[in-house]
Amino acid sequence: MVRPKEHARIFVRSQVLRRWLPGPSQSWRKIIARGGIALLALLSLRGYVLRNLPAASAQQTGSIVGVVTLEGEPPKPQRIEITTDIATCGSAPKYEEDLLVGPNHGIANAVVSIPDAPSAAPVGQAAPGKEVQMDQRGCRYEPHVLAFQVGTTVEVINSDGTLHNVHTHSKLNRPLNLAQPSFKKVLRVKLDHPEIVHVTCDQHNWMSGWWFVAPNPYYAVSDRAGHFKISGVPPGKYQLQVWQEVLGTISKPVTVEAGRTTSVNFVVNLASRGSGERE
């Protein structure tokens, strides 16, 4: 005698078989189509699981720290002549920001990166997709250099209450030339290709900023003293690269070991500047 629970299992199995095996009104074409849908669902699930796997622990990765300094006397910052929207833009003196050097010759706004590193996100750092911001405040860009991973959305903010124009000089990403009046507080732009992009404003010709679109999450922008730190780097041998808008690009080999911090310093001068990216 078949028990009720066993009868229920047999019934369910028969219904599954009826659904998947061809009947009078079914064909093998329908069966194959259903199998294809199921396969696509499994592949999507696999991709979701892989994307959400936890990043490597700090013990499995290493860090790079260092300082970017200028050799020799730095040039004096040039004062900018404000010719437009003086009430908004000229409330305080403005100076060129293309080469900011601190008291100990540390260089600010230099981007240190590892272009040949893998693209997985390190511990504690956001994967692409998180929004980053560049503000137009006092008719200057804050920050002057914005670094982020490819695939990230940039929010360009207008805090000035006057007309700005977001003009990007790019080669790999789609160039932009967008008016941003005072009532349009935020423009959102997504960049899909690694590139160094010069950003200007056609309304205020002294405004200049940079987007460093990195191919992976291993980068850092030097602070006012020239210090930088890149954390969560997988062990291996790489080329460590520093870019600065006036001094250009130079590289050094670096070996990263798990659980250790590697120190790498860059000393650059105006006479031996690298391959500049400025247009």
Residue frames as qw, qx, qy, qz and C-alpha x, y, z in Angstrom:
[[0.000, 0.888, 0.460, 0.000, 0.00, 0.00, 0.00],
 [0.411, 0.425, -0.010, 0.807, 1.34, 3.44, -1.00],
 [0.294, -0.555, -0.473, 0.618, 1.53, 5.89, 1.86],
 [0.187, 0.926, 0.315, -0.087, 0.06, 9.42, 1.42],
 [0.199, -0.827, 0.305, 0.428, 3.51, 11.13, 1.50],
 [0.436, -0.171, 0.743, 0.478, 4.93, 8.69, -1.04],
 [0.391, 0.642, 0.643, 0.145, 1.86, 9.16, -3.21],
 [0.060, 0.959, 0.073, -0.266, 2.45, 12.94, -3.12],
 [0.308, -0.595, 0.552, 0.496, 6.10, 12.49, -4.22],
 [0.453, 0.184, 0.790, 0.371, 5.05, 10.25, -7.10],
 [0.284, 0.832, 0.474, -0.038, 2.43, 12.79, -8.15],
 [0.072, -0.900, 0.175, 0.392, 4.94, 15.66, -8.17],
 [0.380, -0.353, 0.702, 0.488, 7.47, 13.64, -10.16],
 [0.438, 0.445, 0.744, 0.239, 4.82, 12.70, -12.69],
 [0.185, 0.932, 0.255, -0.177, 3.85, 16.34, -13.09],
 [0.203, -0.745, 0.430, 0.468, 7.50, 17.33, -13.68],
 [0.420, -0.047, 0.804, 0.417, 7.89, 14.58, -16.27],
 [0.364, 0.694, 0.619, 0.052, 4.65, 15.60, -17.97],
 [0.052, 0.938, 0.016, -0.344, 5.91, 19.16, -18.15],
 [0.153, -0.687, 0.566, 0.428, 9.29, 18.30, -19.69],
 [0.377, 0.007, 0.867, 0.326, 8.51, 15.24, -21.82],
 [0.265, 0.094, -0.412, -0.867, 6.65, 15.79, -25.10],
 [0.440, 0.310, 0.755, -0.374, 2.98, 15.03, -25.09],
 [0.466, 0.563, 0.650, 0.209, 0.37, 15.13, -27.83],
 [0.187, 0.958, 0.202, 0.081, 0.47, 18.92, -28.00],
 [0.352, -0.826, 0.335, 0.285, 4.20, 19.31, -27.32],
 [0.803, 0.550, -0.164, 0.160, 7.29, 19.02, -29.49],
 [0.799, -0.209, -0.089, 0.557, 10.99, 18.52, -28.85],
 [0.304, 0.551, 0.053, 0.775, 11.47, 22.08, -30.08],
 [0.430, -0.777, -0.064, -0.454, 9.60, 23.35, -27.02],
 [0.872, -0.437, -0.079, 0.206, 11.63, 21.09, -24.76],
 [0.676, 0.173, -0.008, 0.716, 14.89, 22.46, -26.20],
 [0.013, 0.705, 0.076, 0.705, 13.64, 26.03, -25.83],
 [0.651, -0.725, -0.063, -0.216, 12.83, 25.44, -22.17],
 [0.874, -0.221, -0.035, 0.432, 16.25, 23.88, -21.65],
 [0.462, 0.453, 0.022, 0.762, 17.90, 26.94, -23.21],
 [0.291, -0.783, -0.050, -0.547, 16.03, 29.25, -20.86],
 [0.828, -0.557, -0.041, 0.048, 17.10, 27.15, -17.90],
 [0.789, 0.069, -0.015, 0.610, 20.72, 27.24, -19.08],
 [0.179, 0.644, 0.021, 0.744, 20.65, 31.04, -19.41],
 [0.557, -0.757, -0.050, -0.338, 19.25, 31.30, -15.89],
 [0.890, -0.344, -0.025, 0.297, 22.06, 29.13, -14.53],
 [0.609, 0.314, 0.010, 0.728, 24.70, 31.18, -16.33],
 [0.115, -0.759, -0.041, -0.639, 23.22, 34.42, -14.96],
 [0.750, -0.653, -0.035, -0.097, 23.25, 32.96, -11.46],
 [0.855, -0.069, -0.022, 0.514, 26.87, 31.91, -11.88],
 [0.354, 0.539, 0.013, 0.764, 27.83, 35.44, -12.97],
 [0.407, -0.785, -0.047, -0.464, 26.02, 36.95, -9.99],
 [0.866, -0.475, -0.035, 0.149, 27.83, 34.63, -7.58],
 [0.741, 0.144, 0.001, 0.656, 31.24, 35.40, -9.12],
 [0.121, 0.677, 0.036, 0.725, 30.63, 39.16, -8.99],
 [0.511, -0.720, 0.050, -0.468, 29.66, 38.99, -5.34],
 [0.862, -0.115, -0.363, 0.333, 32.43, 36.75, -4.07],
 [0.426, -0.883, 0.011, 0.199, 34.24, 38.40, -1.15],
 [0.407, 0.822, -0.364, 0.164, 37.46, 40.20, -2.02],
 [0.754, 0.116, -0.508, 0.400, 40.77, 38.76, -0.96],
 [0.573, -0.771, -0.213, 0.177, 41.62, 39.36, 2.68],
 [0.009, 0.958, -0.284, 0.042, 44.25, 41.90, 3.70],
 [0.638, -0.495, 0.573, 0.143, 46.59, 39.03, 4.61],
 [0.763, 0.272, 0.521, 0.268, 46.50, 37.85, 1.00],
 [0.424, 0.818, 0.164, 0.352, 47.37, 41.24, -0.48],
 [0.576, -0.218, -0.133, 0.777, 49.98, 43.95, -0.06],
 [0.047, 0.954, 0.237, -0.178, 50.20, 47.74, -0.03],
 [0.591, 0.307, 0.079, 0.742, 52.35, 50.36, -1.73],
 [0.209, -0.923, -0.208, 0.246, 53.20, 53.67, -0.06],
 [0.624, 0.097, 0.147, 0.761, 55.45, 56.51, -1.10],
 [0.034, -0.803, -0.135, 0.579, 55.99, 60.17, -1.85],
 [0.577, 0.589, 0.316, 0.469, 56.10, 62.08, -5.13],
 [0.322, -0.776, -0.031, 0.542, 58.54, 64.99, -4.87],
 [0.516, 0.841, 0.026, 0.161, 59.95, 67.66, -7.16],
 [0.727, -0.220, 0.048, 0.648, 63.69, 68.05, -7.52],
 [0.298, 0.229, 0.170, 0.911, 64.79, 71.67, -7.70],
 [0.112, 0.270, 0.333, -0.897, 62.93, 74.88, -7.08],
 [0.281, 0.565, 0.773, 0.064, 59.24, 74.81, -8.05],
 [0.105, 0.360, 0.299, 0.878, 57.85, 77.56, -10.27],
 [0.150, 0.196, 0.468, -0.848, 55.67, 80.15, -8.58],
 [0.261, 0.550, 0.793, 0.015, 51.94, 79.65, -9.21],
 [0.081, 0.166, 0.313, 0.932, 50.60, 82.16, -11.71],
 [0.256, 0.387, 0.521, -0.717, 47.65, 84.29, -10.69],
 [0.235, 0.432, 0.785, 0.376, 44.58, 83.91, -12.90],
 [0.135, 0.087, -0.034, -0.986, 42.87, 86.94, -14.37],
 [0.238, 0.476, 0.822, -0.204, 39.12, 86.66, -13.88],
 [0.033, 0.074, -0.362, -0.929, 37.28, 88.16, -16.84],
 [0.468, -0.280, -0.592, -0.593, 33.79, 86.63, -16.62],
 [0.683, -0.559, -0.434, -0.177, 31.21, 86.41, -13.81],
 [0.291, 0.461, -0.495, 0.677, 33.47, 88.45, -11.55],
 [0.540, -0.472, 0.230, -0.658, 30.90, 88.58, -8.72],
 [0.968, -0.162, 0.016, -0.193, 30.80, 84.78, -8.57],
 [0.917, 0.207, -0.144, 0.311, 34.29, 83.84, -9.71],
 [0.440, 0.544, -0.262, 0.665, 36.43, 86.74, -8.49],
 [0.560, -0.785, -0.089, -0.249, 35.56, 86.91, -4.79],
 [0.668, -0.623, 0.347, 0.213, 39.04, 85.55, -3.93],
 [0.181, 0.707, -0.599, -0.330, 42.35, 85.44, -5.82],
 [0.964, 0.120, 0.222, -0.082, 42.86, 82.36, -7.96],
 [0.097, -0.687, 0.666, 0.275, 46.09, 80.70, -9.03],
 [0.684, 0.334, -0.586, -0.277, 47.04, 78.02, -11.53],
 [0.770, -0.366, 0.445, -0.275, 46.77, 74.50, -10.06],
 [0.848, 0.426, -0.297, -0.104, 48.69, 72.61, -12.71],
 [0.690, 0.195, -0.549, 0.429, 51.73, 72.05, -10.42],
 [0.506, -0.773, 0.069, -0.377, 51.12, 72.34, -6.67],
 [0.671, 0.217, -0.563, 0.431, 54.28, 71.78, -4.62],
 [0.617, -0.751, -0.233, -0.040, 54.35, 71.70, -0.82],
 [0.253, -0.907, 0.333, -0.044, 57.01, 72.99, 1.63],
 [0.599, -0.422, 0.659, 0.169, 59.00, 69.73, 1.41],
 [0.199, 0.410, -0.644, -0.614, 58.66, 69.65, -2.39],
 [0.356, 0.226, 0.903, -0.082, 55.86, 67.08, -2.26],
 [0.190, 0.020, -0.505, -0.841, 53.69, 67.20, -5.38],
 [0.481, 0.265, 0.602, -0.580, 49.91, 67.20, -4.97],
 [0.697, 0.508, 0.136, -0.487, 47.41, 65.74, -7.45],
 [0.232, 0.456, -0.810, -0.288, 49.80, 63.21, -8.95],
 [0.908, -0.017, 0.057, -0.414, 48.06, 59.94, -9.81],
 [0.085, -0.447, 0.891, 0.017, 49.95, 56.77, -8.93],
 [0.866, 0.146, 0.080, -0.472, 48.55, 53.62, -10.52],
 [0.411, -0.265, 0.854, 0.176, 49.31, 50.02, -11.51],
 [0.588, 0.386, -0.226, -0.674, 47.99, 49.71, -15.08],
 [0.523, 0.254, -0.785, -0.214, 49.08, 46.09, -15.49],
 [0.220, -0.083, 0.833, -0.501, 47.39, 44.82, -12.30],
 [0.061, -0.376, -0.899, -0.217, 44.23, 42.64, -12.45],
 [0.210, -0.397, -0.213, -0.868, 40.88, 44.38, -12.34],
 [0.537, -0.508, -0.673, 0.025, 39.36, 42.72, -9.22],
 [0.238, -0.833, 0.031, -0.498, 38.41, 45.13, -6.43],
 [0.393, 0.239, -0.701, 0.545, 40.76, 45.22, -3.42],
 [0.379, -0.499, -0.710, 0.322, 39.68, 45.03, 0.21],
 [0.174, -0.646, -0.367, 0.646, 37.70, 48.06, 1.34],
 [0.015, 0.325, -0.315, -0.891, 37.54, 49.76, -2.08],
 [0.623, 0.453, 0.362, -0.525, 34.37, 50.19, -4.08],
 [0.524, 0.183, 0.716, 0.424, 33.88, 48.34, -7.33],
 [0.005, -0.026, -0.365, -0.931, 33.01, 50.35, -10.45],
 [0.238, -0.568, -0.719, -0.322, 29.49, 51.67, -10.40],
 [0.340, -0.689, -0.409, 0.492, 29.75, 53.84, -7.32],
 [0.278, 0.883, 0.193, 0.325, 29.32, 57.51, -8.21],
 [0.542, -0.263, -0.122, 0.789, 32.13, 60.02, -7.73],
 [0.081, 0.933, 0.342, -0.078, 31.78, 63.79, -7.74],
 [0.452, 0.057, 0.075, 0.887, 33.53, 66.80, -9.23],
 [0.036, -0.835, -0.459, 0.301, 32.16, 70.15, -8.06],
 [0.339, 0.514, 0.157, 0.772, 32.30, 73.51, -9.81],
 [0.423, -0.804, -0.355, 0.221, 32.72, 75.89, -6.90],
 [0.237, -0.819, 0.137, 0.504, 34.06, 79.43, -7.16],
 [0.634, 0.734, -0.171, -0.171, 34.63, 78.76, -10.85],
 [0.103, 0.563, -0.820, 0.013, 37.22, 76.07, -10.19],
 [0.817, -0.042, -0.522, -0.240, 37.05, 72.28, -10.12],
 [0.336, -0.480, 0.683, -0.437, 37.04, 70.44, -6.80],
 [0.621, -0.540, 0.317, 0.471, 38.94, 68.20, -6.81],
 [0.213, 0.738, -0.410, -0.493, 41.34, 69.41, -9.46],
 [0.343, 0.301, -0.856, -0.243, 42.22, 65.79, -10.32],
 [0.780, -0.101, 0.337, -0.518, 39.58, 63.09, -9.92],
 [0.198, 0.321, -0.909, -0.180, 40.64, 59.45, -10.25],
 [0.746, 0.024, 0.423, -0.514, 38.19, 56.57, -10.56],
 [0.423, -0.079, 0.873, 0.230, 37.83, 53.15, -12.12],
 [0.231, 0.047, -0.619, -0.749, 36.46, 52.63, -15.59],
 [0.327, -0.402, -0.825, -0.228, 32.70, 52.09, -15.58],
 [0.206, -0.465, -0.556, 0.657, 32.11, 54.62, -12.80],
 [0.094, 0.814, 0.451, 0.354, 29.57, 57.43, -13.10],
 [0.332, -0.034, -0.205, 0.920, 30.83, 60.97, -12.51],
 [0.058, -0.856, -0.511, 0.056, 28.44, 63.53, -11.01],
 [0.347, 0.231, 0.029, 0.909, 29.43, 67.00, -12.21],
 [0.209, -0.737, -0.571, 0.296, 27.94, 69.47, -9.72],
 [0.191, 0.562, 0.118, 0.796, 27.24, 73.16, -10.29],
 [0.422, -0.589, -0.529, 0.442, 27.44, 74.88, -6.90],
 [0.291, -0.084, 0.044, 0.952, 28.06, 78.34, -8.36],
 [0.226, 0.714, 0.528, -0.400, 24.57, 79.32, -9.45],
 [0.228, 0.708, -0.282, -0.606, 25.90, 80.50, -12.80],
 [0.874, 0.449, -0.048, -0.179, 26.19, 79.02, -16.29],
 [0.399, -0.534, 0.700, 0.257, 29.00, 76.49, -16.71],
 [0.780, 0.470, -0.276, -0.307, 29.95, 74.33, -19.67],
 [0.735, -0.366, 0.567, 0.061, 31.34, 70.83, -19.20],
 [0.648, 0.673, -0.313, -0.172, 33.78, 70.21, -22.04],
 [0.783, -0.374, 0.479, 0.134, 35.79, 66.95, -22.00],
 [0.404, 0.711, -0.514, -0.259, 38.76, 66.48, -24.32],
 [0.703, -0.221, 0.672, -0.071, 38.79, 62.71, -24.69],
 [0.281, 0.441, -0.706, -0.478, 39.85, 60.27, -27.37],
 [0.151, -0.019, -0.987, -0.047, 38.54, 56.89, -26.24],
 [0.082, 0.527, 0.745, -0.401, 35.39, 58.00, -24.42],
 [0.211, 0.730, 0.515, 0.396, 32.69, 60.07, -26.06],
 [0.242, 0.078, -0.159, 0.954, 33.68, 63.78, -25.84],
 [0.106, -0.745, -0.638, 0.164, 31.19, 65.99, -24.03],
 [0.142, 0.144, 0.042, 0.978, 30.31, 69.64, -24.58],
 [0.275, -0.619, -0.728, -0.106, 27.31, 70.25, -22.31],
 [0.114, -0.534, 0.102, -0.831, 25.88, 73.49, -20.99],
 [0.455, -0.385, -0.745, 0.300, 25.09, 73.38, -17.28],
 [0.148, -0.639, -0.073, -0.751, 22.91, 76.33, -16.24],
 [0.138, -0.355, 0.602, -0.701, 22.32, 77.20, -12.60],
 [0.762, -0.120, 0.182, -0.609, 19.06, 75.23, -12.38],
 [0.930, 0.162, -0.327, -0.049, 20.75, 72.00, -13.58],
 [0.472, -0.772, 0.404, -0.135, 22.68, 71.17, -10.44],
 [0.593, -0.344, 0.718, 0.122, 24.04, 67.76, -11.50],
 [0.688, 0.498, -0.399, -0.346, 25.19, 66.19, -14.75],
 [0.787, -0.288, 0.544, -0.033, 25.91, 62.45, -14.74],
 [0.541, 0.651, -0.487, -0.215, 28.52, 60.99, -17.05],
 [0.898, -0.235, 0.372, 0.029, 29.73, 57.38, -17.30],
 [0.253, 0.739, -0.582, -0.225, 33.14, 56.60, -18.77],
 [0.976, 0.036, 0.147, -0.156, 33.68, 53.15, -20.25],
 [0.832, 0.400, -0.161, 0.349, 37.33, 53.27, -21.35],
 [0.638, -0.544, -0.044, 0.543, 40.58, 53.88, -19.44],
 [0.419, 0.636, 0.173, 0.624, 41.89, 57.32, -20.33],
 [0.305, -0.410, -0.272, 0.816, 43.19, 60.62, -18.95],
 [0.150, 0.730, 0.552, 0.375, 40.57, 63.25, -19.75],
 [0.196, -0.035, -0.141, 0.970, 41.10, 67.01, -19.65],
 [0.045, -0.740, -0.671, 0.010, 37.99, 68.90, -18.46],
 [0.186, -0.009, 0.003, 0.982, 37.43, 72.57, -19.25],
 [0.157, 0.714, 0.585, -0.350, 34.64, 75.16, -19.21],
 [0.381, 0.448, 0.410, 0.697, 33.95, 77.24, -22.32],
 [0.180, -0.908, -0.302, -0.229, 32.27, 79.91, -20.19],
 [0.404, -0.873, 0.271, 0.035, 35.33, 80.39, -17.96],
 [0.768, 0.542, -0.330, 0.083, 38.50, 79.71, -19.93],
 [0.015, 0.637, -0.679, 0.366, 40.75, 79.43, -16.85],
 [0.800, -0.248, 0.395, -0.377, 38.87, 76.44, -15.44],
 [0.564, 0.434, -0.696, -0.097, 40.88, 73.23, -15.84],
 [0.686, -0.357, 0.546, -0.323, 40.52, 69.80, -14.29],
 [0.327, 0.367, -0.841, -0.227, 41.34, 66.16, -14.99],
 [0.902, -0.127, 0.191, -0.366, 39.62, 62.78, -14.90],
 [0.065, 0.466, -0.880, -0.073, 41.98, 59.84, -14.51],
 [0.892, 0.024, -0.015, -0.452, 39.96, 56.82, -15.68],
 [0.206, -0.509, 0.835, -0.026, 41.87, 53.81, -14.35],
 [0.617, 0.128, -0.678, -0.380, 41.58, 50.28, -15.83],
 [0.644, -0.250, -0.704, 0.168, 41.52, 48.73, -12.34],
 [0.442, -0.851, -0.220, -0.178, 41.01, 49.83, -8.73],
 [0.759, -0.353, -0.074, 0.542, 44.72, 50.14, -7.88],
 [0.319, 0.588, 0.078, 0.739, 45.42, 53.87, -7.91],
 [0.388, -0.699, -0.387, 0.459, 45.81, 56.83, -5.56],
 [0.238, 0.843, 0.076, 0.477, 46.00, 60.62, -5.84],
 [0.538, 0.004, -0.421, 0.730, 48.84, 62.19, -3.89],
 [0.265, -0.848, -0.422, 0.179, 47.89, 64.58, -1.09],
 [0.081, 0.991, -0.061, 0.085, 49.25, 68.10, -0.50],
 [0.427, -0.726, 0.523, 0.127, 52.49, 66.66, 0.85],
 [0.434, 0.525, -0.665, -0.306, 52.91, 64.27, -2.08],
 [0.308, -0.192, 0.904, -0.225, 52.06, 61.13, -0.08],
 [0.713, 0.098, -0.374, -0.585, 50.10, 58.24, -1.58],
 [0.368, -0.195, 0.882, -0.220, 48.98, 54.74, -0.60],
 [0.675, 0.124, -0.485, -0.541, 47.52, 51.90, -2.67],
 [0.465, -0.254, 0.756, -0.386, 46.04, 49.06, -0.60],
 [0.797, 0.191, 0.476, -0.321, 44.75, 45.57, -1.34],
 [0.463, 0.638, -0.506, -0.349, 47.13, 44.84, -4.23],
 [0.998, 0.002, 0.046, -0.041, 47.48, 41.16, -5.22],
 [0.565, -0.563, 0.475, 0.371, 51.04, 39.84, -4.87],
 [0.769, 0.482, 0.318, 0.272, 53.12, 40.09, -8.00],
 [0.424, -0.276, 0.229, 0.832, 55.54, 42.13, -10.08],
 [0.295, 0.837, 0.461, 0.003, 54.16, 45.27, -11.69],
 [0.358, 0.305, 0.084, 0.878, 55.02, 48.59, -13.27],
 [0.173, -0.730, -0.475, 0.460, 54.10, 51.39, -10.87],
 [0.324, 0.479, 0.346, 0.739, 53.22, 54.54, -12.79],
 [0.125, -0.642, -0.365, 0.663, 52.90, 58.16, -11.73],
 [0.283, 0.565, 0.462, 0.622, 51.19, 60.78, -13.89],
 [0.142, -0.658, -0.288, 0.681, 51.12, 64.53, -13.34],
 [0.484, 0.795, 0.364, -0.041, 49.63, 66.98, -15.81],
 [0.147, 0.936, -0.295, -0.121, 52.81, 69.07, -16.22],
 [0.297, -0.607, 0.731, 0.093, 55.49, 66.47, -15.49],
 [0.630, 0.305, -0.595, -0.396, 53.95, 63.67, -17.56],
 [0.956, -0.194, 0.001, -0.220, 54.29, 59.94, -16.88],
 [0.207, 0.570, -0.783, 0.139, 57.14, 57.92, -15.41],
 [0.927, -0.188, -0.211, -0.248, 57.23, 54.28, -14.23],
 [0.092, -0.572, 0.778, -0.243, 59.13, 52.07, -11.83],
 [0.650, -0.058, -0.747, -0.129, 59.10, 48.30, -11.32],
 [0.424, -0.428, 0.485, -0.634, 57.61, 47.15, -8.03],
 [0.465, -0.046, -0.884, -0.025, 57.19, 43.79, -6.32],
 [0.560, -0.411, 0.148, -0.704, 54.18, 43.39, -4.02],
 [0.319, 0.064, -0.926, 0.191, 54.22, 40.69, -1.34],
 [0.549, -0.555, -0.540, -0.315, 51.24, 39.41, 0.64],
 [0.634, -0.682, -0.324, 0.169, 50.84, 41.00, 4.05],
 [0.563, -0.301, 0.007, 0.770, 53.64, 43.51, 3.48],
 [0.183, 0.947, 0.154, -0.213, 53.92, 47.21, 2.64],
 [0.704, 0.171, 0.234, 0.649, 56.32, 48.22, -0.13],
 [0.094, -0.842, -0.072, 0.526, 57.76, 51.73, -0.20],
 [0.573, 0.346, 0.415, 0.616, 58.34, 53.41, -3.57],
 [0.068, -0.781, -0.125, 0.608, 59.23, 57.08, -4.00],
 [0.573, 0.602, 0.349, 0.433, 59.27, 59.17, -7.15],
 [0.258, -0.669, 0.046, 0.695, 61.58, 62.16, -7.64],
 [0.531, 0.609, 0.459, 0.368, 60.86, 64.17, -10.77],
 [0.219, -0.530, 0.031, 0.819, 62.07, 67.46, -12.20],
 [0.469, 0.748, 0.155, -0.444, 60.94, 69.84, -14.87],
 [0.122, 0.650, -0.621, -0.422, 64.00, 69.17, -17.05],
 [0.070, 0.150, -0.967, -0.191, 63.37, 65.41, -17.31],
 [0.611, 0.143, 0.350, -0.695, 59.59, 65.43, -17.38],
 [0.456, 0.091, 0.879, 0.108, 57.83, 62.38, -18.77],
 [0.048, 0.261, 0.704, 0.658, 55.39, 62.01, -21.63],
 [0.208, 0.199, 0.373, -0.882, 52.87, 64.70, -20.73],
 [0.177, 0.452, 0.867, 0.115, 49.17, 64.18, -21.39],
 [0.114, 0.658, 0.293, -0.684, 48.10, 67.80, -21.52],
 [0.505, 0.571, 0.538, 0.359, 46.47, 68.95, -24.70]]
